[in-house]
Amino acid sequence: MNSEINPPTITIALEGVKFHAFHGVFEQERKVGAEFEVNLEVQVVVSDSMRSDRLVGTVSYADLYAVCRSEMEKPSALIEHVALRIADSVRALSADIIHGRIRLRKLHPPIAAFDGSASVTLDF
């Protein structure tokens, strides 16, 4: 395999990150809030910074978390909208990001007699 045509990549992930946020269609959801879980992965081209053990020039999982936290703090009616905002902000972090996936789960949606979670998954 020619590494110039297919450069090596690495996946950086945040898994099971919990937030209390105010997303939802119903007024009560936007007042009281609910528990959410974010799972995010990004595939990036292996950089010289990674090879030389330097943070500068990499996609930091701390930066990924900061994006998620920032976007989760902005109330939205739809979790689809939140996932799209997170994806757009993550993409803006680095041109080295070649693929990403976010799964956003509302852990206890307000549905009568429903015991489970609701989620969206976005590939970007």
Residue frames as a rotation matrix with the C-alpha (Angstrom) as fourth column:
MET 1
0.579 0.816 0.000 0.00
0.816 -0.579 0.000 0.00
0.000 0.000 -1.000 0.00
ASN 2
-0.338 -0.679 0.652 1.41
0.661 -0.665 -0.349 3.37
0.670 0.313 0.673 -1.01
SER 3
-0.187 0.256 -0.948 1.30
0.926 -0.276 -0.257 5.71
-0.328 -0.926 -0.185 2.02
GLU 4
-0.937 -0.106 -0.333 1.17
0.005 -0.957 0.289 8.80
-0.349 0.269 0.898 -0.22
ILE 5
-0.635 0.764 -0.114 -2.06
-0.172 0.005 0.985 7.60
0.753 0.645 0.128 -1.82
ASN 6
0.529 0.773 -0.351 -3.46
0.172 0.308 0.936 6.10
0.831 -0.555 0.030 1.40
PRO 7
-0.375 -0.723 0.580 -1.83
-0.465 -0.395 -0.792 7.91
0.802 -0.567 -0.188 4.30
PRO 8
-0.601 0.140 -0.787 -2.04
0.620 0.703 -0.349 6.21
0.504 -0.697 -0.509 7.71
THR 9
-0.061 0.669 0.741 -4.92
-0.372 -0.704 0.605 7.37
0.926 -0.239 0.291 9.88
ILE 10
-0.906 -0.117 -0.407 -5.77
0.333 0.396 -0.856 7.21
0.261 -0.911 -0.320 13.55
THR 11
0.084 0.982 0.169 -9.14
0.317 -0.187 0.930 7.39
0.945 -0.025 -0.327 15.29
ILE 12
-0.959 -0.260 0.115 -9.57
0.005 -0.423 -0.906 9.64
0.284 -0.868 0.407 18.30
ALA 13
-0.169 0.961 -0.220 -12.70
0.344 0.267 0.900 9.02
0.923 0.077 -0.376 20.36
LEU 14
-0.760 0.199 0.619 -14.75
-0.643 -0.369 -0.671 10.30
0.095 -0.908 0.409 23.26
GLU 15
-0.494 0.558 -0.667 -16.98
0.124 0.804 0.581 7.60
0.861 0.204 -0.466 24.69
GLY 16
0.042 0.650 -0.758 -19.89
0.861 0.361 0.358 7.81
0.506 -0.668 -0.545 27.10
VAL 17
-0.921 -0.384 0.057 -19.53
0.319 -0.832 -0.453 11.52
0.222 -0.399 0.890 27.82
LYS 18
-0.086 0.946 -0.313 -22.52
0.991 0.115 0.075 12.63
0.107 -0.304 -0.947 29.92
PHE 19
-0.938 -0.080 0.337 -24.17
0.077 -0.997 -0.023 16.05
0.338 0.004 0.941 29.89
HIS 20
-0.165 0.923 -0.348 -27.20
0.798 -0.082 -0.597 17.55
-0.580 -0.376 -0.723 31.56
ALA 21
-0.983 -0.181 0.001 -28.69
0.135 -0.732 0.668 19.74
-0.120 0.657 0.744 28.83
PHE 22
-0.350 0.877 -0.328 -31.91
-0.051 -0.368 -0.929 21.46
-0.935 -0.309 0.174 27.82
HIS 23
-0.876 0.051 -0.479 -32.79
-0.480 -0.001 0.877 19.99
0.044 0.999 0.025 24.43
GLY 24
-0.715 0.660 0.230 -36.32
0.578 0.743 -0.338 18.98
-0.394 -0.108 -0.913 23.59
VAL 25
-0.608 0.593 0.529 -39.55
0.388 -0.359 0.849 19.90
0.693 0.721 -0.011 21.90
PHE 26
0.401 0.857 -0.324 -41.56
0.682 -0.043 0.730 20.21
0.612 -0.514 -0.602 25.12
GLU 27
0.427 -0.163 0.889 -41.34
-0.346 -0.938 -0.006 23.29
0.835 -0.305 -0.457 27.34
GLN 28
0.934 -0.032 0.355 -40.71
-0.332 0.285 0.899 21.15
-0.130 -0.958 0.256 30.41
GLU 29
0.652 -0.740 0.164 -37.63
0.758 0.641 -0.121 19.56
-0.015 0.204 0.979 28.77
ARG 30
0.106 -0.611 0.784 -36.21
0.475 -0.662 -0.580 23.00
0.874 0.434 0.220 28.14
LYS 31
0.536 0.124 0.835 -36.84
-0.582 -0.662 0.472 24.07
0.612 -0.739 -0.283 31.76
VAL 32
0.833 -0.112 0.542 -35.76
-0.414 0.523 0.745 20.97
-0.367 -0.845 0.390 33.68
GLY 33
-0.058 -0.866 -0.496 -33.33
-0.997 0.079 -0.022 19.45
0.058 0.493 -0.868 31.20
ALA 34
0.955 0.287 0.069 -32.39
-0.286 0.958 -0.019 15.84
-0.072 -0.002 0.997 30.67
GLU 35
0.164 -0.917 0.365 -29.39
-0.306 0.304 0.902 13.53
-0.938 -0.259 -0.231 30.64
PHE 36
0.897 0.012 -0.441 -27.56
-0.440 0.113 -0.891 13.01
0.039 0.994 0.107 27.35
GLU 37
0.338 -0.831 0.443 -24.62
0.153 0.512 0.845 10.90
-0.929 -0.217 0.300 26.26
VAL 38
0.734 -0.215 -0.644 -22.20
-0.668 -0.399 -0.628 11.76
-0.122 0.892 -0.436 23.47
ASN 39
0.308 -0.702 0.642 -19.97
0.401 0.708 0.582 9.29
-0.863 0.078 0.499 21.66
LEU 40
0.864 -0.089 -0.496 -17.71
-0.425 -0.658 -0.622 10.94
-0.271 0.748 -0.607 19.12
GLU 41
0.223 -0.865 0.450 -14.95
0.522 0.496 0.694 9.62
-0.824 0.080 0.562 16.91
VAL 42
0.791 -0.094 -0.605 -12.83
-0.513 -0.640 -0.572 11.35
-0.334 0.763 -0.554 14.34
GLN 43
0.568 -0.642 0.516 -10.44
0.727 0.685 0.053 9.79
-0.387 0.345 0.855 11.89
VAL 44
0.810 -0.376 -0.451 -7.39
-0.422 -0.907 -0.002 11.91
-0.408 0.191 -0.893 11.19
VAL 45
0.708 -0.680 -0.189 -4.29
0.059 0.324 -0.944 11.58
0.703 0.658 0.270 9.08
VAL 46
0.615 -0.593 -0.520 -1.27
0.752 0.242 0.613 10.65
-0.238 -0.768 0.594 11.21
SER 47
0.930 -0.220 0.294 0.76
-0.100 -0.923 -0.372 13.83
0.353 0.317 -0.880 11.60
ASP 48
-0.016 -0.999 -0.045 4.42
0.188 0.041 -0.981 14.60
0.982 -0.024 0.187 12.21
SER 49
-0.160 0.024 0.987 3.31
-0.833 -0.539 -0.122 16.00
0.529 -0.842 0.107 15.59
MET 50
0.827 0.503 0.252 1.94
-0.561 0.707 0.430 12.60
0.038 -0.497 0.867 16.59
ARG 51
0.720 -0.596 -0.355 5.12
0.336 0.747 -0.574 10.86
0.607 0.294 0.738 15.47
SER 52
-0.333 -0.906 0.262 7.28
0.203 -0.340 -0.918 13.26
0.921 -0.253 0.297 17.48
ASP 53
-0.151 0.341 -0.928 4.99
0.948 0.316 -0.038 13.22
0.280 -0.885 -0.371 20.56
ARG 54
-0.983 -0.116 -0.141 3.92
0.147 -0.961 -0.233 16.88
-0.109 -0.250 0.962 20.36
LEU 55
-0.216 0.968 -0.128 0.38
0.656 0.048 -0.753 18.09
-0.723 -0.247 -0.646 21.09
VAL 56
-0.044 0.153 -0.987 0.69
-0.442 -0.889 -0.118 21.11
-0.896 0.431 0.106 18.77
GLY 57
-0.533 -0.125 -0.837 -0.58
-0.846 0.065 0.529 20.14
-0.012 0.990 -0.140 15.32
THR 58
-0.949 0.273 -0.161 -2.80
0.265 0.962 0.067 17.31
0.173 0.020 -0.985 16.53
VAL 59
-0.040 0.969 0.242 -6.53
-0.366 -0.240 0.899 16.95
0.930 -0.052 0.364 17.13
SER 60
-0.907 -0.356 0.226 -6.77
-0.298 0.160 -0.941 16.89
0.299 -0.921 -0.251 20.91
TYR 61
-0.364 0.814 -0.452 -9.50
0.680 0.564 0.468 14.94
0.636 -0.137 -0.759 22.66
ALA 62
-0.480 0.169 -0.861 -9.68
0.684 -0.543 -0.487 17.88
-0.550 -0.822 0.145 25.10
ASP 63
-0.873 0.164 -0.460 -10.57
-0.378 -0.824 0.423 20.13
-0.309 0.543 0.781 22.14
LEU 64
-0.677 0.662 -0.320 -13.19
0.076 0.496 0.865 17.61
0.732 0.562 -0.386 21.01
TYR 65
-0.330 0.537 -0.777 -14.70
0.940 0.261 -0.219 17.64
0.085 -0.802 -0.591 24.50
ALA 66
-0.699 0.025 -0.715 -14.72
0.232 -0.938 -0.259 21.45
-0.676 -0.347 0.650 24.58
VAL 67
-0.871 0.420 -0.256 -16.67
-0.403 -0.311 0.861 21.51
0.282 0.853 0.440 21.30
CYS 68
-0.434 0.734 -0.522 -19.19
0.508 0.678 0.531 18.98
0.744 -0.034 -0.668 22.62
ARG 69
-0.420 0.236 -0.876 -19.62
0.858 -0.213 -0.468 20.88
-0.297 -0.948 -0.113 25.90
SER 70
-0.866 0.029 -0.499 -20.08
-0.103 -0.987 0.121 24.20
-0.489 0.156 0.858 24.12
GLU 71
-0.743 0.598 -0.301 -22.69
-0.382 -0.009 0.924 22.88
0.549 0.802 0.235 21.69
MET 72
-0.403 0.604 -0.688 -24.54
0.700 0.688 0.194 20.91
0.590 -0.403 -0.699 24.38
GLU 73
-0.672 0.100 -0.733 -24.95
0.569 -0.565 -0.598 24.15
-0.474 -0.819 0.323 26.37
LYS 74
-0.836 0.387 -0.389 -27.04
-0.528 -0.762 0.376 25.69
-0.151 0.519 0.841 23.53
PRO 75
-0.325 0.779 0.536 -30.67
-0.049 0.552 -0.832 24.50
-0.944 -0.297 -0.141 23.82
SER 76
-0.809 0.156 -0.567 -32.26
-0.577 -0.021 0.817 23.02
0.115 0.988 0.107 20.71
ALA 77
0.249 0.951 0.184 -35.58
-0.932 0.287 -0.222 21.38
-0.264 -0.117 0.957 19.99
LEU 78
0.940 0.138 -0.313 -34.01
-0.273 0.854 -0.442 18.51
0.206 0.501 0.840 18.04
ILE 79
0.488 -0.811 0.322 -31.05
-0.092 0.319 0.943 16.35
-0.868 -0.490 0.081 18.98
GLU 80
0.489 -0.278 0.827 -30.41
0.857 0.331 -0.396 16.05
-0.163 0.902 0.400 15.24
HIS 81
0.834 -0.131 0.536 -29.68
0.076 -0.935 -0.346 19.79
0.546 0.329 -0.770 15.22
VAL 82
0.743 -0.585 0.325 -27.27
-0.534 -0.225 0.815 19.44
-0.403 -0.779 -0.480 18.14
ALA 83
0.413 -0.587 0.696 -25.42
0.452 0.796 0.403 16.58
-0.791 0.148 0.594 16.42
LEU 84
0.596 -0.155 0.788 -25.07
0.757 -0.221 -0.615 18.62
0.270 0.963 -0.014 13.23
ARG 85
0.879 -0.275 0.391 -23.71
-0.340 -0.934 0.107 21.61
0.336 -0.227 -0.914 15.18
ILE 86
0.584 -0.694 0.420 -21.17
-0.274 0.318 0.908 19.42
-0.764 -0.645 -0.005 16.96
ALA 87
0.411 -0.413 0.812 -20.07
0.778 0.624 -0.076 17.89
-0.475 0.663 0.578 13.64
ASP 88
0.755 -0.101 0.648 -19.67
0.405 -0.706 -0.582 21.31
0.516 0.701 -0.492 12.01
SER 89
0.810 -0.448 0.379 -17.62
-0.585 -0.671 0.456 22.62
0.049 -0.591 -0.805 14.94
VAL 90
0.502 -0.642 0.580 -15.45
0.062 0.695 0.716 19.49
-0.863 -0.323 0.388 15.07
ARG 91
0.574 -0.246 0.781 -14.76
0.818 0.232 -0.527 19.73
-0.052 0.941 0.334 11.32
ALA 92
0.855 -0.192 0.481 -13.59
-0.038 -0.949 -0.312 23.31
0.517 0.249 -0.819 11.85
LEU 93
0.816 -0.558 0.150 -10.88
-0.181 0.000 0.983 22.13
-0.549 -0.830 -0.101 14.28
SER 94
-0.237 -0.967 0.089 -8.60
-0.335 0.167 0.927 20.62
-0.912 0.190 -0.363 11.65
ALA 95
0.291 0.224 -0.930 -8.31
-0.955 0.009 -0.297 19.98
-0.058 0.975 0.216 7.93
ASP 96
-0.725 -0.653 -0.221 -6.72
-0.653 0.753 -0.082 16.65
0.220 0.085 -0.972 8.89
ILE 97
-0.393 0.675 0.624 -10.10
-0.306 0.544 -0.781 15.24
-0.867 -0.498 -0.007 9.97
ILE 98
-0.888 0.010 -0.460 -11.18
-0.450 0.190 0.873 12.95
0.096 0.982 -0.164 7.16
HIS 99
-0.217 0.866 -0.451 -14.19
0.084 0.476 0.875 11.30
0.973 0.152 -0.176 8.76
GLY 100
-0.894 -0.027 0.447 -16.21
-0.436 -0.175 -0.883 11.49
0.102 -0.984 0.144 11.93
ARG 101
-0.239 0.865 -0.442 -19.17
0.306 0.499 0.811 9.91
0.921 0.059 -0.384 13.64
ILE 102
-0.854 0.082 0.514 -21.27
-0.493 -0.445 -0.748 11.23
0.167 -0.892 0.421 16.48
ARG 103
-0.277 0.814 -0.510 -23.92
0.505 0.575 0.644 9.37
0.818 -0.079 -0.570 18.39
LEU 104
-0.820 0.122 0.559 -26.06
-0.457 -0.728 -0.512 11.57
0.344 -0.675 0.652 20.64
ARG 105
-0.447 0.642 -0.623 -28.38
0.557 0.745 0.367 9.78
0.699 -0.183 -0.691 23.06
LYS 106
-0.234 0.508 0.829 -31.18
-0.788 -0.599 0.145 11.21
0.570 -0.619 0.540 25.15
LEU 107
-0.917 -0.368 -0.156 -31.10
-0.233 0.808 -0.541 8.80
0.325 -0.459 -0.827 28.06
HIS 108
-0.652 0.746 -0.137 -34.69
0.618 0.417 -0.667 9.14
-0.440 -0.519 -0.733 29.32
PRO 109
-0.912 0.323 0.253 -36.94
-0.036 -0.677 0.735 10.75
0.409 0.661 0.629 26.70
PRO 110
-0.711 0.683 0.169 -40.38
-0.421 -0.221 -0.880 11.88
-0.563 -0.696 0.444 27.93
ILE 111
-0.452 0.571 -0.686 -42.43
-0.610 0.364 0.704 9.14
0.651 0.736 0.184 26.27
ALA 112
0.211 0.632 0.746 -45.18
-0.971 0.220 0.088 7.47
-0.108 -0.743 0.660 28.28
ALA 113
0.798 0.152 0.584 -44.37
-0.279 0.951 0.135 3.87
-0.534 -0.270 0.801 29.31
PHE 114
0.769 -0.611 -0.189 -41.00
-0.098 0.180 -0.979 4.04
0.632 0.771 0.078 27.49
ASP 115
0.779 -0.593 0.204 -37.97
-0.167 0.116 0.979 2.57
-0.604 -0.797 -0.009 29.20
GLY 116
0.366 -0.695 0.619 -34.87
0.906 0.419 -0.065 3.21
-0.214 0.584 0.783 27.11
SER 117
-0.234 -0.486 -0.842 -33.06
0.134 -0.874 0.467 5.92
-0.963 -0.003 0.269 25.25
ALA 118
0.855 0.396 0.334 -33.42
0.409 -0.121 -0.905 7.69
-0.318 0.910 -0.265 21.92
SER 119
-0.023 -0.955 -0.297 -30.45
0.213 -0.295 0.932 8.53
-0.977 -0.041 0.210 19.73
VAL 120
0.971 0.095 -0.218 -29.21
-0.191 -0.239 -0.952 9.91
-0.143 0.966 -0.214 16.46
THR 121
0.166 -0.945 0.281 -26.02
0.486 0.327 0.811 8.91
-0.858 0.002 0.513 14.68
LEU 122
0.933 0.078 -0.351 -24.36
-0.216 -0.660 -0.720 11.23
-0.287 0.747 -0.599 12.19
ASP 123
0.213 -0.885 0.413 -21.45
0.844 0.380 0.379 10.38
-0.493 0.268 0.828 9.90
PHE 124
0.948 0.065 -0.312 -19.52
-0.061 -0.923 -0.380 13.39
-0.312 0.380 -0.871 8.67
